[in-house]
Amino acid sequence: MNNFVKAGLVCIGILSAQIKAKEENLSIEEIIKKSYQACYYPGDDGQRKARMLIVDKGGNKQLRQFNIFRKDVEEAGDQNFLVVFEKPSDVKGTVFLVNKHLDSEDDRWLYLPGLDLEKRISASDKRTSFVGSNYFYEDISGRNYKLDNYELISEDNDYYRVKATPKSLDGVEFSHFELTIEKNTFMPRVISYYKGEKLYRKAEILELKNVDGYATVFKSKITDFETGSSTLVQFRKPDYDVGLDDSLFSARSLRNPPKGLK
């Protein structure tokens, strides 16, 4: 079946979710688990193309184009991601590899072709800028839901509104974040990050379509209100259950990535 991949950029960019009927009387734990699974685990694997537009406070723009590959190791558990940059020339051949672990820190590597350098991204750097954008390294595969405590703030016919507070403030720049989760799809349509009571960062799904029974993100945006910058990502050629080989997500792919989508 052809569907869409998520890779998460904050569960706002590299993601999709199977269309589901609204469910009533769910616990906060059930809501979060369903949202996490909807964002990051559609199909057994997936791939797609992405175009990223970075705009700084002065209106200066940078473009990035890349391919995203994802494969589940186990359903709602460990998972692998590979991001391969195609354009522009100064980032072409840059590769980002994530071996995601639900019960431990993710393993992340970045290959920089200009320096012929394989760089391991440490846990302390996971919330720093990804290739100069407003996305963080952690956003690509998604923040582990086990790192936060959750509280249902409110709900109506269409949305759950949830407050998430990190169990530890080590390695995070926010005090808490709030999610607006769509009941039909369990997709987080808006994620707002706070420092105290001040909103400083927001991730939004701007365009969502039904593709083969999956709610599919075609456009998302992250805005940093402190710097006045933003990053818009548009997706195309979504495809699921394509039979990606496990070897694609090994260190060998850092220097020898796939040339395009399968």
C-alpha positions as YAML, in Angstrom:
chain: A
units: angstrom
residues:
- id: 1
  name: MET
  ca: [0.00, 0.00, 0.00]
- id: 2
  name: ASN
  ca: [1.36, 3.45, -0.86]
- id: 3
  name: ASN
  ca: [1.03, 5.90, 1.98]
- id: 4
  name: PHE
  ca: [3.22, 8.54, 3.63]
- id: 5
  name: VAL
  ca: [6.28, 8.60, 5.87]
- id: 6
  name: LYS
  ca: [6.77, 10.52, 8.91]
- id: 7
  name: ALA
  ca: [10.06, 11.30, 10.09]
- id: 8
  name: GLY
  ca: [9.27, 13.74, 12.45]
- id: 9
  name: LEU
  ca: [10.27, 16.84, 12.45]
- id: 10
  name: VAL
  ca: [8.72, 17.44, 15.91]
- id: 11
  name: CYS
  ca: [5.85, 15.25, 14.87]
- id: 12
  name: ILE
  ca: [5.07, 18.20, 12.70]
- id: 13
  name: GLY
  ca: [6.99, 17.48, 9.61]
- id: 14
  name: ILE
  ca: [7.93, 13.93, 8.98]
- id: 15
  name: LEU
  ca: [4.74, 12.28, 9.91]
- id: 16
  name: SER
  ca: [1.31, 10.97, 9.12]
- id: 17
  name: ALA
  ca: [-1.50, 9.23, 10.94]
- id: 18
  name: GLN
  ca: [-4.16, 6.71, 10.12]
- id: 19
  name: ILE
  ca: [-7.64, 8.21, 10.06]
- id: 20
  name: LYS
  ca: [-9.58, 7.01, 13.10]
- id: 21
  name: ALA
  ca: [-12.96, 7.68, 14.58]
- id: 22
  name: LYS
  ca: [-13.16, 9.96, 17.61]
- id: 23
  name: GLU
  ca: [-12.73, 8.05, 20.85]
- id: 24
  name: GLU
  ca: [-14.22, 9.08, 24.16]
- id: 25
  name: ASN
  ca: [-13.05, 8.74, 27.77]
- id: 26
  name: LEU
  ca: [-9.42, 8.06, 27.03]
- id: 27
  name: SER
  ca: [-6.85, 8.50, 29.79]
- id: 28
  name: ILE
  ca: [-4.10, 11.06, 29.25]
- id: 29
  name: GLU
  ca: [-1.63, 8.18, 28.87]
- id: 30
  name: GLU
  ca: [-3.76, 6.63, 26.11]
- id: 31
  name: ILE
  ca: [-4.10, 9.97, 24.31]
- id: 32
  name: ILE
  ca: [-0.34, 10.55, 24.28]
- id: 33
  name: LYS
  ca: [0.51, 7.00, 23.18]
- id: 34
  name: LYS
  ca: [-2.05, 7.16, 20.36]
- id: 35
  name: SER
  ca: [-0.68, 10.53, 19.23]
- id: 36
  name: TYR
  ca: [2.91, 9.28, 19.34]
- id: 37
  name: GLN
  ca: [2.05, 6.18, 17.36]
- id: 38
  name: ALA
  ca: [0.00, 8.16, 14.83]
- id: 39
  name: CYS
  ca: [2.88, 10.56, 14.27]
- id: 40
  name: TYR
  ca: [5.77, 8.19, 13.98]
- id: 41
  name: TYR
  ca: [4.60, 4.66, 13.16]
- id: 42
  name: PRO
  ca: [2.34, 4.59, 10.09]
- id: 43
  name: GLY
  ca: [3.16, 1.52, 8.01]
- id: 44
  name: ASP
  ca: [6.25, -0.62, 8.54]
- id: 45
  name: ASP
  ca: [8.49, 1.82, 6.68]
- id: 46
  name: GLY
  ca: [8.23, 4.90, 4.49]
- id: 47
  name: GLN
  ca: [9.96, 7.52, 2.38]
- id: 48
  name: ARG
  ca: [9.27, 10.96, 0.95]
- id: 49
  name: LYS
  ca: [10.83, 14.13, -0.41]
- id: 50
  name: ALA
  ca: [11.01, 17.40, 1.52]
- id: 51
  name: ARG
  ca: [11.72, 21.01, 0.66]
- id: 52
  name: MET
  ca: [12.75, 23.30, 3.53]
- id: 53
  name: LEU
  ca: [12.65, 27.10, 3.48]
- id: 54
  name: ILE
  ca: [14.53, 28.86, 6.28]
- id: 55
  name: VAL
  ca: [13.73, 32.57, 6.77]
- id: 56
  name: ASP
  ca: [15.67, 34.73, 9.24]
- id: 57
  name: LYS
  ca: [14.53, 37.89, 11.02]
- id: 58
  name: GLY
  ca: [15.72, 40.07, 8.13]
- id: 59
  name: GLY
  ca: [13.79, 38.08, 5.54]
- id: 60
  name: ASN
  ca: [16.86, 36.33, 4.13]
- id: 61
  name: LYS
  ca: [16.03, 32.87, 2.78]
- id: 62
  name: GLN
  ca: [17.82, 29.56, 2.49]
- id: 63
  name: LEU
  ca: [16.49, 26.48, 0.71]
- id: 64
  name: ARG
  ca: [17.17, 22.84, 1.51]
- id: 65
  name: GLN
  ca: [15.93, 19.76, -0.38]
- id: 66
  name: PHE
  ca: [16.26, 16.26, 0.99]
- id: 67
  name: ASN
  ca: [14.89, 12.71, 1.04]
- id: 68
  name: ILE
  ca: [13.61, 11.03, 4.21]
- id: 69
  name: PHE
  ca: [13.62, 7.30, 4.86]
- id: 70
  name: ARG
  ca: [12.13, 5.55, 7.92]
- id: 71
  name: LYS
  ca: [11.81, 1.96, 9.08]
- id: 72
  name: ASP
  ca: [10.32, 0.50, 12.27]
- id: 73
  name: VAL
  ca: [12.38, -2.00, 14.22]
- id: 74
  name: GLU
  ca: [9.31, -2.83, 16.27]
- id: 75
  name: GLU
  ca: [5.81, -1.38, 16.33]
- id: 76
  name: ALA
  ca: [5.68, 1.72, 18.56]
- id: 77
  name: GLY
  ca: [9.26, 0.96, 19.64]
- id: 78
  name: ASP
  ca: [12.77, 1.32, 18.24]
- id: 79
  name: GLN
  ca: [12.97, 2.90, 14.81]
- id: 80
  name: ASN
  ca: [15.49, 4.13, 12.22]
- id: 81
  name: PHE
  ca: [15.64, 7.34, 10.15]
- id: 82
  name: LEU
  ca: [17.90, 8.47, 7.32]
- id: 83
  name: VAL
  ca: [17.86, 12.01, 5.87]
- id: 84
  name: VAL
  ca: [19.86, 12.62, 2.67]
- id: 85
  name: PHE
  ca: [20.34, 16.17, 1.34]
- id: 86
  name: GLU
  ca: [20.21, 16.82, -2.41]
- id: 87
  name: LYS
  ca: [20.26, 20.63, -2.68]
- id: 88
  name: PRO
  ca: [21.80, 23.20, -2.59]
- id: 89
  name: SER
  ca: [25.39, 22.35, -3.50]
- id: 90
  name: ASP
  ca: [26.82, 23.42, -0.13]
- id: 91
  name: VAL
  ca: [24.81, 20.74, 1.72]
- id: 92
  name: LYS
  ca: [24.48, 18.13, -1.04]
- id: 93
  name: GLY
  ca: [25.57, 14.75, 0.26]
- id: 94
  name: THR
  ca: [25.04, 15.68, 3.91]
- id: 95
  name: VAL
  ca: [23.48, 12.68, 5.67]
- id: 96
  name: PHE
  ca: [21.75, 12.42, 9.03]
- id: 97
  name: LEU
  ca: [21.22, 8.97, 10.55]
- id: 98
  name: VAL
  ca: [19.13, 8.18, 13.64]
- id: 99
  name: ASN
  ca: [18.84, 4.86, 15.42]
- id: 100
  name: LYS
  ca: [15.94, 5.63, 17.73]
- id: 101
  name: HIS
  ca: [15.55, 3.84, 21.06]
- id: 102
  name: LEU
  ca: [12.47, 4.11, 23.25]
- id: 103
  name: ASP
  ca: [14.20, 3.00, 26.46]
- id: 104
  name: SER
  ca: [17.54, 4.79, 26.05]
- id: 105
  name: GLU
  ca: [19.13, 7.76, 24.29]
- id: 106
  name: ASP
  ca: [18.91, 7.75, 20.50]
- id: 107
  name: ASP
  ca: [22.09, 7.28, 18.47]
- id: 108
  name: ARG
  ca: [22.54, 10.13, 15.97]
- id: 109
  name: TRP
  ca: [25.23, 10.70, 13.34]
- id: 110
  name: LEU
  ca: [25.82, 13.50, 10.83]
- id: 111
  name: TYR
  ca: [28.07, 13.14, 7.79]
- id: 112
  name: LEU
  ca: [29.57, 16.34, 6.34]
- id: 113
  name: PRO
  ca: [30.94, 15.59, 2.83]
- id: 114
  name: GLY
  ca: [32.92, 18.83, 2.54]
- id: 115
  name: LEU
  ca: [35.03, 17.77, 5.52]
- id: 116
  name: ASP
  ca: [34.63, 14.03, 4.93]
- id: 117
  name: LEU
  ca: [33.62, 13.94, 8.59]
- id: 118
  name: GLU
  ca: [31.31, 11.58, 10.46]
- id: 119
  name: LYS
  ca: [30.09, 13.40, 13.55]
- id: 120
  name: ARG
  ca: [28.20, 11.78, 16.38]
- id: 121
  name: ILE
  ca: [25.49, 14.04, 17.81]
- id: 122
  name: SER
  ca: [25.71, 13.81, 21.60]
- id: 123
  name: ALA
  ca: [22.66, 13.76, 23.84]
- id: 124
  name: SER
  ca: [23.54, 17.26, 25.05]
- id: 125
  name: ASP
  ca: [23.34, 18.57, 21.45]
- id: 126
  name: LYS
  ca: [20.02, 16.99, 20.48]
- id: 127
  name: ARG
  ca: [18.14, 20.26, 20.99]
- id: 128
  name: THR
  ca: [20.40, 22.36, 18.79]
- id: 129
  name: SER
  ca: [19.72, 23.55, 15.23]
- id: 130
  name: PHE
  ca: [19.47, 20.98, 12.46]
- id: 131
  name: VAL
  ca: [21.40, 22.26, 9.38]
- id: 132
  name: GLY
  ca: [20.75, 25.88, 10.33]
- id: 133
  name: SER
  ca: [16.97, 25.52, 10.53]
- id: 134
  name: ASN
  ca: [14.49, 26.01, 13.36]
- id: 135
  name: TYR
  ca: [14.19, 22.25, 13.67]
- id: 136
  name: PHE
  ca: [16.33, 20.52, 16.28]
- id: 137
  name: TYR
  ca: [18.12, 17.19, 15.88]
- id: 138
  name: GLU
  ca: [15.63, 15.70, 18.34]
- id: 139
  name: ASP
  ca: [12.73, 16.88, 16.19]
- id: 140
  name: ILE
  ca: [13.68, 14.63, 13.29]
- id: 141
  name: SER
  ca: [12.81, 11.36, 14.99]
- id: 142
  name: GLY
  ca: [10.60, 12.93, 17.63]
- id: 143
  name: ARG
  ca: [10.98, 13.59, 21.33]
- id: 144
  name: ASN
  ca: [10.53, 10.43, 23.40]
- id: 145
  name: TYR
  ca: [7.13, 10.70, 25.10]
- id: 146
  name: LYS
  ca: [8.54, 8.91, 28.18]
- id: 147
  name: LEU
  ca: [10.63, 12.00, 29.02]
- id: 148
  name: ASP
  ca: [7.61, 14.10, 30.02]
- id: 149
  name: ASN
  ca: [4.64, 14.17, 32.39]
- id: 150
  name: TYR
  ca: [1.24, 15.04, 30.91]
- id: 151
  name: GLU
  ca: [-1.90, 16.83, 32.01]
- id: 152
  name: LEU
  ca: [-5.16, 17.19, 30.07]
- id: 153
  name: ILE
  ca: [-5.94, 20.91, 30.14]
- id: 154
  name: SER
  ca: [-9.22, 20.82, 28.23]
- id: 155
  name: GLU
  ca: [-11.06, 19.17, 25.36]
- id: 156
  name: ASP
  ca: [-13.93, 19.89, 23.01]
- id: 157
  name: ASN
  ca: [-15.56, 17.97, 20.18]
- id: 158
  name: ASP
  ca: [-12.48, 18.22, 17.97]
- id: 159
  name: TYR
  ca: [-9.33, 18.60, 20.07]
- id: 160
  name: TYR
  ca: [-7.48, 17.55, 23.19]
- id: 161
  name: ARG
  ca: [-5.30, 20.23, 24.78]
- id: 162
  name: VAL
  ca: [-2.44, 18.76, 26.76]
- id: 163
  name: LYS
  ca: [0.35, 20.24, 28.89]
- id: 164
  name: ALA
  ca: [3.67, 18.36, 28.92]
- id: 165
  name: THR
  ca: [6.31, 19.02, 31.58]
- id: 166
  name: PRO
  ca: [9.79, 17.45, 31.31]
- id: 167
  name: LYS
  ca: [10.66, 15.02, 34.08]
- id: 168
  name: SER
  ca: [14.15, 16.52, 34.05]
- id: 169
  name: LEU
  ca: [15.19, 20.00, 32.93]
- id: 170
  name: ASP
  ca: [18.67, 18.79, 32.03]
- id: 171
  name: GLY
  ca: [19.30, 19.24, 28.31]
- id: 172
  name: VAL
  ca: [16.06, 21.12, 27.52]
- id: 173
  name: GLU
  ca: [15.55, 24.83, 26.96]
- id: 174
  name: PHE
  ca: [11.79, 24.91, 27.71]
- id: 175
  name: SER
  ca: [9.86, 24.68, 30.98]
- id: 176
  name: HIS
  ca: [6.87, 22.95, 29.36]
- id: 177
  name: PHE
  ca: [5.02, 22.61, 26.07]
- id: 178
  name: GLU
  ca: [1.37, 22.36, 25.08]
- id: 179
  name: LEU
  ca: [-0.13, 20.15, 22.38]
- id: 180
  name: THR
  ca: [-3.39, 20.62, 20.49]
- id: 181
  name: ILE
  ca: [-4.22, 17.07, 19.38]
- id: 182
  name: GLU
  ca: [-6.89, 16.46, 16.76]
- id: 183
  name: LYS
  ca: [-9.34, 13.80, 17.92]
- id: 184
  name: ASN
  ca: [-10.09, 12.36, 14.48]
- id: 185
  name: THR
  ca: [-6.45, 11.62, 13.65]
- id: 186
  name: PHE
  ca: [-4.55, 12.05, 16.94]
- id: 187
  name: MET
  ca: [-2.23, 14.42, 15.09]
- id: 188
  name: PRO
  ca: [-0.75, 17.29, 17.15]
- id: 189
  name: ARG
  ca: [-1.84, 20.21, 14.99]
- id: 190
  name: VAL
  ca: [0.03, 22.75, 17.17]
- id: 191
  name: ILE
  ca: [2.89, 22.32, 19.66]
- id: 192
  name: SER
  ca: [3.72, 25.44, 21.68]
- id: 193
  name: TYR
  ca: [6.93, 25.62, 23.73]
- id: 194
  name: TYR
  ca: [7.23, 27.89, 26.78]
- id: 195
  name: LYS
  ca: [9.93, 29.34, 28.99]
- id: 196
  name: GLY
  ca: [7.94, 30.01, 32.12]
- id: 197
  name: GLU
  ca: [4.81, 31.73, 30.86]
- id: 198
  name: LYS
  ca: [6.46, 33.08, 27.71]
- id: 199
  name: LEU
  ca: [5.75, 31.38, 24.39]
- id: 200
  name: TYR
  ca: [9.05, 31.17, 22.54]
- id: 201
  name: ARG
  ca: [8.63, 28.45, 19.87]
- id: 202
  name: LYS
  ca: [5.71, 26.98, 17.96]
- id: 203
  name: ALA
  ca: [5.35, 24.06, 15.56]
- id: 204
  name: GLU
  ca: [2.26, 23.86, 13.32]
- id: 205
  name: ILE
  ca: [0.75, 21.56, 10.73]
- id: 206
  name: LEU
  ca: [-0.43, 23.91, 7.99]
- id: 207
  name: GLU
  ca: [-1.72, 21.37, 5.46]
- id: 208
  name: LEU
  ca: [-3.07, 17.90, 6.17]
- id: 209
  name: LYS
  ca: [-4.60, 15.58, 3.58]
- id: 210
  name: ASN
  ca: [-6.06, 12.09, 3.52]
- id: 211
  name: VAL
  ca: [-3.78, 9.82, 1.48]
- id: 212
  name: ASP
  ca: [-4.90, 6.19, 1.26]
- id: 213
  name: GLY
  ca: [-6.67, 6.42, 4.60]
- id: 214
  name: TYR
  ca: [-3.83, 8.24, 6.38]
- id: 215
  name: ALA
  ca: [-3.83, 11.83, 7.56]
- id: 216
  name: THR
  ca: [-0.74, 13.08, 5.77]
- id: 217
  name: VAL
  ca: [1.27, 16.22, 6.49]
- id: 218
  name: PHE
  ca: [2.06, 18.16, 3.32]
- id: 219
  name: LYS
  ca: [3.14, 21.41, 4.94]
- id: 220
  name: SER
  ca: [4.46, 22.31, 8.40]
- id: 221
  name: LYS
  ca: [6.18, 25.26, 10.05]
- id: 222
  name: ILE
  ca: [8.29, 26.02, 13.10]
- id: 223
  name: THR
  ca: [8.60, 29.60, 14.36]
- id: 224
  name: ASP
  ca: [11.14, 30.89, 16.90]
- id: 225
  name: PHE
  ca: [9.72, 34.03, 18.48]
- id: 226
  name: GLU
  ca: [13.01, 34.91, 20.19]
- id: 227
  name: THR
  ca: [15.04, 35.11, 16.98]
- id: 228
  name: GLY
  ca: [12.19, 36.10, 14.64]
- id: 229
  name: SER
  ca: [13.11, 33.24, 12.31]
- id: 230
  name: SER
  ca: [11.00, 30.40, 10.92]
- id: 231
  name: THR
  ca: [11.30, 27.20, 8.88]
- id: 232
  name: LEU
  ca: [8.65, 25.96, 6.46]
- id: 233
  name: VAL
  ca: [8.75, 22.38, 5.18]
- id: 234
  name: GLN
  ca: [6.73, 21.04, 2.25]
- id: 235
  name: PHE
  ca: [6.51, 17.32, 1.46]
- id: 236
  name: ARG
  ca: [5.80, 15.35, -1.70]
- id: 237
  name: LYS
  ca: [5.93, 11.82, -3.13]
- id: 238
  name: PRO
  ca: [4.80, 10.08, 0.07]
- id: 239
  name: ASP
  ca: [5.17, 6.32, -0.01]
- id: 240
  name: TYR
  ca: [4.73, 3.62, 2.65]
- id: 241
  name: ASP
  ca: [5.53, -0.07, 3.04]
- id: 242
  name: VAL
  ca: [8.12, 0.05, 0.28]
- id: 243
  name: GLY
  ca: [10.32, -2.70, 1.71]
- id: 244
  name: LEU
  ca: [13.37, -0.68, 2.76]
- id: 245
  name: ASP
  ca: [16.37, -2.83, 3.63]
- id: 246
  name: ASP
  ca: [17.76, -2.75, 7.17]
- id: 247
  name: SER
  ca: [21.25, -2.05, 5.78]
- id: 248
  name: LEU
  ca: [20.04, 1.36, 4.59]
- id: 249
  name: PHE
  ca: [20.12, 2.55, 8.21]
- id: 250
  name: SER
  ca: [23.70, 1.54, 8.99]
- id: 251
  name: ALA
  ca: [26.84, 3.68, 9.24]
- id: 252
  name: ARG
  ca: [27.73, 2.63, 5.68]
- id: 253
  name: SER
  ca: [24.94, 4.88, 4.36]
- id: 254
  name: LEU
  ca: [26.61, 7.98, 5.78]
- id: 255
  name: ARG
  ca: [29.17, 7.92, 2.98]
- id: 256
  name: ASN
  ca: [27.12, 5.84, 0.52]
- id: 257
  name: PRO
  ca: [23.52, 7.04, 0.79]
- id: 258
  name: PRO
  ca: [20.76, 6.09, -1.68]
- id: 259
  name: LYS
  ca: [20.69, 8.32, -4.77]
- id: 260
  name: GLY
  ca: [16.94, 8.84, -4.60]
- id: 261
  name: LEU
  ca: [13.68, 7.32, -3.43]
- id: 262
  name: LYS
  ca: [13.24, 3.62, -4.01]
...
